[in-house]
């Protein structure tokens, strides 16, 4: 998204625009080099703050109905494997 916004800016605006991605996860391969990847927001930012995909990073309980129609919490092991918990 940020690369698309940068690409759509008029040249004179793009020349003075800095894009920062703030995320604790590692920088994705192939991310546009114009986007600076940081684990914390830079100080003294003037301009636009755009928060995208925030809710997908908020922890929530996930439930699934088992074969008997009973709702159960989905439990996830450290290795990513899922199993159904108690009703």
N, CA, C and O atoms as a DFTB+ gen file, in Angstrom:
348 C
 N C O
     1  1       0.821      -1.190       0.000
     2  2       0.000       0.000       0.000
     3  2       0.867       1.257       0.000
     4  3       0.622       2.182      -0.774
     5  1       1.873       1.291       0.861
     6  2       2.743       2.467       0.944
     7  2       3.469       2.704      -0.374
     8  3       3.614       3.849      -0.803
     9  1       3.922       1.645      -1.015
    10  2       4.604       1.791      -2.305
    11  2       3.650       2.355      -3.351
    12  3       4.054       3.170      -4.180
    13  1       2.399       1.933      -3.322
    14  2       1.400       2.461      -4.248
    15  2       1.140       3.936      -4.021
    16  3       1.002       4.701      -4.975
    17  1       1.073       4.339      -2.758
    18  2       0.875       5.757      -2.433
    19  2       2.068       6.567      -2.912
    20  3       1.898       7.616      -3.532
    21  1       3.275       6.087      -2.628
    22  2       4.473       6.803      -3.083
    23  2       4.493       6.928      -4.599
    24  3       4.852       7.978      -5.132
    25  1       4.114       5.874      -5.286
    26  2       4.108       5.892      -6.741
    27  2       3.071       6.823      -7.331
    28  3       3.231       7.291      -8.459
    29  1       2.010       7.100      -6.590
    30  2       0.942       7.967      -7.086
    31  2       1.193       9.449      -6.814
    32  3       0.485      10.306      -7.343
    33  1       2.182       9.750      -6.002
    34  2       2.451      11.152      -5.661
    35  2       3.076      11.899      -6.826
    36  3       3.858      11.323      -7.583
    37  1       2.740      13.178      -6.979
    38  2       3.462      13.997      -7.955
    39  2       4.950      14.026      -7.591
    40  3       5.303      13.960      -6.413
    41  1       5.800      14.121      -8.579
    42  2       7.253      14.046      -8.369
    43  2       7.749      15.024      -7.313
    44  3       8.601      14.667      -6.499
    45  1       7.231      16.253      -7.310
    46  2       7.708      17.254      -6.346
    47  2       7.296      16.902      -4.913
    48  3       7.992      17.264      -3.965
    49  1       6.190      16.212      -4.749
    50  2       5.767      15.774      -3.415
    51  2       6.549      14.519      -3.012
    52  3       7.012      14.415      -1.876
    53  1       6.693      13.584      -3.925
    54  2       7.429      12.348      -3.643
    55  2       8.869      12.639      -3.225
    56  3       9.428      11.919      -2.398
    57  1       9.468      13.678      -3.783
    58  2      10.858      14.018      -3.477
    59  2      11.048      14.416      -2.017
    60  3      12.145      14.274      -1.476
    61  1      10.004      14.907      -1.380
    62  2      10.130      15.329       0.019
    63  2       9.319      14.450       0.982
    64  3       9.079      14.828       2.129
    65  1       8.909      13.292       0.504
    66  2       8.105      12.372       1.307
    67  2       8.952      11.198       1.785
    68  3       9.731      10.630       1.020
    69  1       8.793      10.841       3.050
    70  2       9.470       9.682       3.613
    71  2       8.401       8.724       4.114
    72  3       7.469       9.140       4.802
    73  1       8.525       7.466       3.781
    74  2       7.570       6.455       4.238
    75  2       8.252       5.548       5.251
    76  3       9.349       5.045       5.012
    77  1       7.596       5.347       6.373
    78  2       8.099       4.473       7.421
    79  2       7.075       3.376       7.673
    80  3       5.881       3.654       7.788
    81  1       7.524       2.155       7.757
    82  2       6.677       1.048       8.187
    83  2       7.125       0.688       9.594
    84  3       8.295       0.374       9.814
    85  1       6.211       0.731      10.538
    86  2       6.536       0.433      11.932
    87  2       5.931      -0.921      12.274
    88  3       4.711      -1.086      12.307
    89  1       6.807      -1.879      12.525
    90  2       6.377      -3.268      12.739
    91  2       7.499      -4.009      13.448
    92  3       8.669      -3.839      13.104
    93  1       7.155      -4.825      14.430
    94  2       8.204      -5.565      15.145
    95  2       8.671      -6.792      14.371
    96  3       9.758      -7.308      14.633
    97  1       7.874      -7.262      13.430
    98  2       8.288      -8.396      12.595
    99  2       9.384      -7.942      11.631
   100  3       9.559      -6.745      11.401
   101  1      10.106      -8.882      11.081
   102  2      11.179      -8.569      10.144
   103  2      10.673      -7.950       8.845
   104  3       9.519      -8.139       8.461
   105  1      11.540      -7.221       8.185
   106  2      11.209      -6.575       6.916
   107  2      10.910      -7.641       5.859
   108  3      11.688      -8.581       5.695
   109  1       9.804      -7.506       5.148
   110  2       9.480      -8.486       4.098
   111  2      10.446      -8.391       2.919
   112  3      10.878      -7.301       2.547
   113  1      10.776      -9.529       2.344
   114  2      11.600      -9.548       1.140
   115  2      10.873      -8.805       0.027
   116  3       9.658      -8.938      -0.126
   117  1      11.607      -8.035      -0.737
   118  2      11.040      -7.352      -1.889
   119  2      10.292      -6.072      -1.577
   120  3       9.715      -5.466      -2.480
   121  1      10.285      -5.639      -0.311
   122  2       9.608      -4.388       0.025
   123  2      10.313      -3.224      -0.662
   124  3      11.542      -3.169      -0.704
   125  1       9.541      -2.313      -1.189
   126  2      10.071      -1.131      -1.871
   127  2      11.145      -0.464      -1.007
   128  3      10.922      -0.209       0.177
   129  1      12.290      -0.187      -1.592
   130  2      13.416       0.388      -0.847
   131  2      13.142       1.792      -0.336
   132  3      13.850       2.279       0.546
   133  1      12.122       2.451      -0.881
   134  2      11.768       3.799      -0.402
   135  2      11.093       3.761       0.967
   136  3      10.919       4.800       1.603
   137  1      10.716       2.575       1.417
   138  2      10.026       2.439       2.697
   139  2      11.029       2.018       3.761
   140  3      11.635       0.950       3.672
   141  1      11.196       2.868       4.768
   142  2      12.108       2.547       5.869
   143  2      11.375       1.671       6.875
   144  3      10.287       2.025       7.328
   145  1      11.959       0.535       7.226
   146  2      11.352      -0.435       8.139
   147  2      11.894      -0.193       9.532
   148  3      13.109      -0.199       9.730
   149  1      11.016       0.022      10.505
   150  2      11.443       0.338      11.872
   151  2      10.610      -0.440      12.883
   152  3       9.470      -0.811      12.604
   153  1      11.179      -0.682      14.046
   154  2      10.418      -1.339      15.112
   155  2       9.695      -0.325      15.998
   156  3       8.821      -0.701      16.779
   157  1      10.048       0.944      15.885
   158  2       9.387       2.006      16.643
   159  2       9.182       3.205      15.729
   160  3       9.950       3.403      14.787
   161  1       8.151       4.010      15.996
   162  2       7.928       5.191      15.150
   163  2       9.097       6.169      15.260
   164  3       9.714       6.285      16.318
   165  1       9.399       6.867      14.176
   166  2      10.444       7.890      14.247
   167  2       9.943       9.081      15.060
   168  3       8.737       9.309      15.164
   169  1      10.864       9.828      15.627
   170  2      10.484      11.015      16.391
   171  2      10.237      12.181      15.448
   172  3      10.844      12.270      14.381
   173  1       9.352      13.061      15.846
   174  2       9.140      14.308      15.125
   175  2       8.521      14.174      13.752
   176  3       8.864      14.933      12.845
   177  1       7.624      13.234      13.578
   178  2       6.983      13.065      12.273
   179  2       5.936      14.148      12.076
   180  3       5.119      14.409      12.960
   181  1       5.970      14.770      10.917
   182  2       4.947      15.721      10.515
   183  2       4.278      15.155       9.284
   184  3       4.951      14.837       8.304
   185  1       2.970      15.024       9.319
   186  2       2.295      14.519       8.130
   187  2       1.199      13.538       8.445
   188  3       0.459      13.697       9.416
   189  1       1.102      12.533       7.625
   190  2       0.006      11.575       7.668
   191  2       0.413      10.295       8.387
   192  3       1.481       9.737       8.137
   193  1      -0.444       9.848       9.271
   194  2      -0.263       8.553       9.917
   195  2      -1.361       7.645       9.402
   196  3      -2.544       7.961       9.526
   197  1      -0.975       6.522       8.826
   198  2      -1.948       5.584       8.267
   199  2      -1.745       4.238       8.935
   200  3      -0.678       3.636       8.816
   201  1      -2.766       3.763       9.638
   202  2      -2.692       2.457      10.304
   203  2      -3.475       1.455       9.480
   204  3      -4.685       1.595       9.303
   205  1      -2.794       0.457       8.983
   206  2      -3.418      -0.552       8.130
   207  2      -3.269      -1.924       8.776
   208  3      -2.236      -2.227       9.372
   209  1      -4.301      -2.746       8.657
   210  2      -4.281      -4.121       9.157
   211  2      -4.002      -4.194      10.653
   212  3      -3.325      -5.112      11.117
   213  1      -4.516      -3.238      11.401
   214  2      -4.273      -3.232      12.834
   215  2      -4.999      -4.371      13.523
   216  3      -4.419      -5.056      14.365
   217  1      -6.251      -4.581      13.181
   218  2      -7.047      -5.570      13.901
   219  2      -6.565      -6.995      13.700
   220  3      -6.827      -7.846      14.549
   221  1      -5.872      -7.286      12.614
   222  2      -5.398      -8.661      12.444
   223  2      -4.236      -8.986      13.375
   224  3      -3.807     -10.137      13.451
   225  1      -3.728      -7.989      14.079
   226  2      -2.642      -8.209      15.027
   227  2      -3.108      -8.176      16.479
   228  3      -2.293      -8.280      17.396
   229  1      -4.424      -8.030      16.694
   230  2      -4.970      -8.004      18.042
   231  2      -5.336      -9.434      18.438
   232  3      -6.095     -10.090      17.724
   233  1      -4.817      -9.924      19.552
   234  2      -5.130     -11.301      19.934
   235  2      -6.609     -11.463      20.287
   236  3      -7.172     -10.653      21.023
   237  1      -7.217     -12.493      19.767
   238  2      -8.613     -12.817      20.064
   239  2      -8.736     -14.329      20.226
   240  3      -7.901     -15.090      19.736
   241  1      -9.783     -14.747      20.916
   242  2     -10.073     -16.173      21.002
   243  2     -10.762     -16.605      19.717
   244  3     -11.606     -15.884      19.184
   245  1     -10.402     -17.776      19.225
   246  2     -11.019     -18.339      18.024
   247  2     -11.745     -19.607      18.444
   248  3     -11.202     -20.432      19.178
   249  1     -12.986     -19.756      17.969
   250  2     -13.774     -20.945      18.289
   251  2     -14.126     -21.683      17.010
   252  3     -14.220     -21.095      15.933
   253  1     -14.316     -22.975      17.157
   254  2     -14.717     -23.828      16.037
   255  2     -15.718     -24.846      16.579
   256  3     -15.597     -25.308      17.714
   257  1     -16.696     -25.186      15.762
   258  2     -17.689     -26.179      16.168
   259  2     -17.162     -27.560      15.799
   260  3     -16.735     -27.792      14.668
   261  1     -17.196     -28.481      16.776
   262  2     -16.702     -29.835      16.505
   263  2     -17.764     -30.675      15.792
   264  3     -18.848     -30.179      15.486
   265  1     -17.456     -31.936      15.531
   266  2     -18.354     -32.827      14.784
   267  2     -19.698     -33.024      15.476
   268  3     -20.694     -33.326      14.817
   269  1     -19.737     -32.856      16.798
   270  2     -20.987     -33.016      17.548
   271  2     -21.767     -31.710      17.659
   272  3     -22.824     -31.670      18.288
   273  1     -21.247     -30.630      17.046
   274  2     -21.929     -29.340      17.104
   275  2     -21.619     -28.528      18.342
   276  3     -22.313     -27.554      18.634
   277  1     -20.582     -28.915      19.077
   278  2     -20.201     -28.215      20.305
   279  2     -19.116     -27.184      19.988
   280  3     -18.086     -27.526      19.407
   281  1     -19.346     -25.912      20.371
   282  2     -18.296     -24.912      20.140
   283  2     -17.113     -25.141      21.084
   284  3     -17.292     -25.387      22.276
   285  1     -15.918     -25.056      20.535
   286  2     -14.689     -25.248      21.319
   287  2     -13.673     -24.179      20.927
   288  3     -13.632     -23.726      19.783
   289  1     -12.866     -23.793      21.892
   290  2     -11.767     -22.870      21.597
   291  2     -10.715     -23.587      20.784
   292  3     -10.429     -24.762      21.018
   293  1     -10.138     -22.879      19.828
   294  2      -9.019     -23.421      19.054
   295  2      -7.739     -23.063      19.812
   296  3      -7.469     -21.891      20.075
   297  1      -6.965     -24.077      20.154
   298  2      -5.695     -23.886      20.856
   299  2      -4.560     -24.059      19.854
   300  3      -4.611     -24.936      18.991
   301  1      -3.544     -23.225      19.974
   302  2      -2.423     -23.255      19.032
   303  2      -1.130     -23.483      19.805
   304  3      -0.811     -22.743      20.735
   305  1      -0.390     -24.518      19.407
   306  2       0.907     -24.803      20.030
   307  2       1.951     -23.825      19.499
   308  3       1.712     -23.124      18.515
   309  1       3.091     -23.785      20.147
   310  2       4.175     -22.889      19.714
   311  2       4.626     -23.170      18.290
   312  3       5.093     -22.264      17.600
   313  1       4.491     -24.418      17.839
   314  2       4.909     -24.753      16.473
   315  2       3.829     -24.435      15.438
   316  3       4.013     -24.690      14.248
   317  1       2.696     -23.875      15.893
   318  2       1.628     -23.480      14.982
   319  2       0.536     -24.515      14.794
   320  3      -0.488     -24.221      14.177
   321  1       0.730     -25.722      15.312
   322  2      -0.290     -26.769      15.180
   323  2      -1.514     -26.405      16.023
   324  3      -1.383     -25.932      17.152
   325  1      -2.701     -26.631      15.463
   326  2      -3.945     -26.310      16.152
   327  2      -4.636     -27.571      16.650
   328  3      -4.496     -28.644      16.063
   329  1      -5.389     -27.425      17.751
   330  2      -6.249     -28.500      18.247
   331  2      -7.426     -27.849      18.952
   332  3      -7.354     -26.698      19.381
   333  1      -8.508     -28.602      19.064
   334  2      -9.682     -28.082      19.752
   335  2      -9.546     -28.306      21.247
   336  3      -9.140     -29.378      21.695
   337  1      -9.894     -27.271      22.019
   338  2      -9.861     -27.369      23.468
   339  2     -11.172     -27.912      24.009
   340  3     -12.028     -28.379      23.257
   341  1     -11.312     -27.842      25.319
   342  2     -12.537     -28.307      25.977
   343  2     -13.698     -27.388      25.596
   344  3     -13.496     -26.236      25.211
   345  1     -14.947     -27.934      25.714
   346  2     -16.128     -27.088      25.398
   347  2     -16.247     -25.913      26.350
   348  3     -17.173     -25.111      26.227
